Amino acid sequence: MYKAVFFDRDGVLISAPKVNNKPCSIKNFSQIEIVKGLIPYIKKIKKNFKIIMITNQPDVYRNKIKKLEVEKVNFYLKKKLKLDDVFVCYHDNLHNCNCRKPKSGLLLAAKKKWNLDLKKSFLVGDRYSDIIAGKNVGCTNFFVNHKYNERKPEKKYCYYVKSTIQAINKIQSFYLKFN
């Protein structure tokens, strides 16, 4: 079985616009801004982990962005960051689907496709829903605390970090400690 590091997209791999100090998804390809300095860190952990992006993109259902535009952004990130895979939920809360975080369907789909050991995998997210999805399948979770004006996960479910790069450094040290 393989180990993975799951990354949320907006606010974790790329900068997220904010409205009333709450994060939003980007609305078009031109808004992509990969977290500064991230690429060499992703490259570093790719040696020991599958690197997978998991993202909720309900703005497609809400007609705020075309699915093709989301796919264009995701394809670019997959190529630029050398991600192994991308899993997307396009549903809104009202659909009550299994793939929309905080439910764990995206993680379970990745587990099945890539033969992953989720208990030896990590999740890096910037929202409560990310962390709960990871907690529910036994991942070790890192919460990138951007101090959004919204619910935060309890510290018993995750490690609080200031940046995606800090999370990657901690994941790397966990890996070295236990392998």
MIMAR-949307 format. One record per residue (C-alpha): residue in three letters; x, y, z. Coordinates in Angstrom, 2 decimals. Layout:
N
type; x; y; z
Ala; X; Y; Z $
...
//
This chain:
179
type; x; y; z
Met; 0.00; 0.00; 0.00 $
Tyr; 1.07; 3.56; -0.72 $
Lys; 1.00; 6.66; 1.47 $
Ala; -0.39; 9.97; 0.27 $
Val; -0.44; 13.63; 1.12 $
Phe; -3.80; 15.14; 0.26 $
Phe; -3.93; 18.86; -0.38 $
Asp; -6.96; 21.10; -0.60 $
Arg; -6.72; 23.53; -3.53 $
Asp; -7.86; 27.07; -2.71 $
Gly; -6.00; 28.48; 0.28 $
Val; -3.56; 25.56; 0.44 $
Leu; -1.94; 25.04; -2.97 $
Ile; -3.07; 28.36; -4.39 $
Ser; -4.04; 31.66; -2.84 $
Ala; -7.74; 32.01; -2.14 $
Pro; -9.62; 35.28; -2.57 $
Lys; -11.54; 36.34; 0.55 $
Val; -14.94; 37.92; 1.04 $
Asn; -15.71; 39.09; 4.60 $
Asn; -12.57; 37.20; 5.69 $
Lys; -13.93; 33.91; 4.33 $
Pro; -12.16; 32.09; 1.50 $
Cys; -13.61; 31.69; -1.98 $
Ser; -12.56; 29.70; -5.00 $
Ile; -10.90; 31.48; -7.86 $
Lys; -13.28; 32.34; -10.70 $
Asn; -10.96; 31.94; -13.67 $
Phe; -7.60; 30.62; -14.79 $
Ser; -5.93; 34.04; -14.67 $
Gln; -6.38; 34.15; -10.87 $
Ile; -4.08; 31.16; -10.20 $
Glu; -1.38; 32.10; -7.75 $
Ile; 0.53; 29.06; -6.51 $
Val; 1.72; 29.45; -2.91 $
Lys; 5.11; 31.14; -3.11 $
Gly; 8.01; 28.72; -2.82 $
Leu; 5.78; 25.63; -2.77 $
Ile; 7.03; 23.73; -5.83 $
Pro; 10.37; 22.48; -4.40 $
Tyr; 8.62; 21.31; -1.22 $
Ile; 6.07; 19.30; -3.19 $
Lys; 8.92; 17.80; -5.21 $
Lys; 10.70; 16.85; -1.99 $
Ile; 7.80; 14.88; -0.45 $
Lys; 6.81; 13.32; -3.76 $
Lys; 9.70; 10.90; -3.26 $
Asn; 7.83; 9.21; -0.40 $
Phe; 4.14; 9.96; -1.04 $
Lys; 1.47; 10.10; -3.69 $
Ile; 0.49; 13.77; -4.00 $
Ile; -3.25; 14.22; -4.46 $
Met; -5.40; 17.33; -4.60 $
Ile; -8.94; 17.10; -3.25 $
Thr; -11.28; 20.03; -3.70 $
Asn; -14.91; 21.06; -3.35 $
Gln; -15.97; 23.25; -6.28 $
Pro; -19.66; 24.01; -5.70 $
Asp; -19.45; 27.22; -7.73 $
Val; -19.89; 25.07; -10.85 $
Tyr; -23.35; 24.02; -9.63 $
Arg; -24.01; 27.62; -8.54 $
Asn; -23.18; 28.82; -12.10 $
Lys; -20.39; 31.08; -10.85 $
Ile; -17.75; 29.25; -12.92 $
Lys; -17.84; 26.79; -15.80 $
Lys; -16.75; 23.22; -15.13 $
Leu; -14.34; 23.52; -18.06 $
Glu; -12.60; 26.46; -16.34 $
Val; -12.21; 24.45; -13.09 $
Glu; -10.80; 21.56; -15.11 $
Lys; -8.37; 23.92; -16.85 $
Val; -7.14; 25.23; -13.47 $
Asn; -6.84; 21.72; -12.06 $
Phe; -5.00; 20.40; -15.12 $
Tyr; -2.52; 23.27; -14.89 $
Leu; -1.93; 22.61; -11.18 $
Lys; -1.56; 18.88; -11.78 $
Lys; 1.10; 19.53; -14.39 $
Lys; 2.90; 22.41; -12.65 $
Leu; 2.98; 20.76; -9.20 $
Lys; 3.41; 17.24; -10.62 $
Leu; 0.37; 15.99; -8.70 $
Asp; -0.39; 12.30; -9.01 $
Asp; -4.11; 12.93; -9.15 $
Val; -6.97; 15.35; -8.60 $
Phe; -10.38; 14.54; -7.11 $
Val; -13.19; 17.11; -7.32 $
Cys; -16.68; 17.41; -5.87 $
Tyr; -18.89; 19.73; -7.92 $
His; -21.93; 19.37; -5.65 $
Asp; -23.46; 21.92; -3.31 $
Asn; -24.49; 21.29; 0.31 $
Leu; -28.08; 20.55; -0.70 $
His; -27.01; 17.46; -2.68 $
Asn; -25.88; 15.63; 0.46 $
Cys; -23.41; 13.63; -1.63 $
Asn; -20.64; 11.44; -0.22 $
Cys; -17.85; 13.26; -2.01 $
Arg; -18.32; 16.79; -0.64 $
Lys; -16.01; 17.49; 2.27 $
Pro; -16.49; 17.12; 5.26 $
Lys; -17.61; 13.70; 4.02 $
Ser; -14.74; 11.50; 2.95 $
Gly; -15.79; 10.22; -0.48 $
Leu; -12.93; 11.93; -2.34 $
Leu; -10.40; 10.36; 0.01 $
Leu; -12.03; 6.93; -0.28 $
Ala; -12.07; 7.17; -4.08 $
Ala; -8.34; 8.00; -4.02 $
Lys; -7.70; 5.12; -1.61 $
Lys; -9.37; 2.69; -3.97 $
Lys; -7.69; 4.00; -7.12 $
Trp; -4.17; 4.26; -5.68 $
Asn; -4.19; 1.45; -3.07 $
Leu; -3.54; 3.92; -0.25 $
Asp; -3.08; 3.34; 3.45 $
Leu; -5.05; 6.30; 4.79 $
Lys; -3.82; 5.76; 8.35 $
Lys; -0.28; 6.45; 7.10 $
Ser; -1.40; 9.36; 4.94 $
Phe; -1.67; 13.09; 5.61 $
Leu; -4.15; 15.82; 4.73 $
Val; -3.40; 19.53; 4.50 $
Gly; -6.42; 21.83; 4.52 $
Asp; -7.45; 25.32; 5.51 $
Arg; -11.06; 24.72; 6.48 $
Tyr; -12.98; 22.73; 9.05 $
Ser; -14.49; 20.51; 6.35 $
Asp; -11.05; 19.46; 5.08 $
Ile; -9.88; 18.36; 8.51 $
Ile; -13.07; 16.45; 9.35 $
Ala; -12.88; 14.55; 6.04 $
Gly; -9.32; 13.50; 6.91 $
Lys; -10.16; 12.68; 10.53 $
Asn; -13.02; 10.41; 9.44 $
Val; -10.65; 8.13; 7.50 $
Gly; -7.73; 8.21; 9.94 $
Cys; -5.35; 10.62; 8.18 $
Thr; -2.98; 12.80; 10.15 $
Asn; -4.26; 16.32; 9.48 $
Phe; -2.64; 19.73; 9.22 $
Phe; -4.79; 22.83; 9.43 $
Val; -3.33; 25.86; 7.67 $
Asn; -4.72; 28.58; 9.90 $
His; -5.40; 31.65; 7.77 $
Lys; -7.61; 32.98; 10.60 $
Tyr; -10.72; 32.98; 8.44 $
Asn; -13.93; 34.21; 10.00 $
Glu; -15.45; 30.73; 10.26 $
Arg; -15.47; 27.57; 12.35 $
Lys; -12.07; 26.04; 13.02 $
Pro; -11.36; 22.38; 13.72 $
Glu; -10.59; 21.23; 17.23 $
Lys; -6.88; 20.83; 17.85 $
Lys; -7.39; 17.20; 18.86 $
Tyr; -8.13; 16.46; 15.18 $
Cys; -5.14; 18.22; 13.63 $
Tyr; -1.92; 20.12; 13.93 $
Tyr; -2.26; 23.86; 13.43 $
Val; 0.33; 25.35; 11.05 $
Lys; 0.85; 28.80; 9.56 $
Ser; 1.49; 27.68; 5.98 $
Thr; 1.40; 24.80; 3.54 $
Ile; 5.20; 24.77; 3.55 $
Gln; 5.26; 24.42; 7.34 $
Ala; 2.84; 21.48; 7.03 $
Ile; 5.09; 19.81; 4.44 $
Asn; 8.14; 20.26; 6.67 $
Lys; 6.28; 18.61; 9.55 $
Ile; 5.07; 15.76; 7.31 $
Gln; 8.65; 15.22; 6.18 $
Ser; 9.87; 15.05; 9.78 $
Phe; 7.05; 12.63; 10.70 $
Tyr; 8.07; 10.43; 7.79 $
Leu; 11.74; 10.44; 8.77 $
Lys; 10.86; 9.71; 12.40 $
Phe; 8.70; 6.67; 11.67 $
Asn; 10.50; 5.11; 8.70 $
//
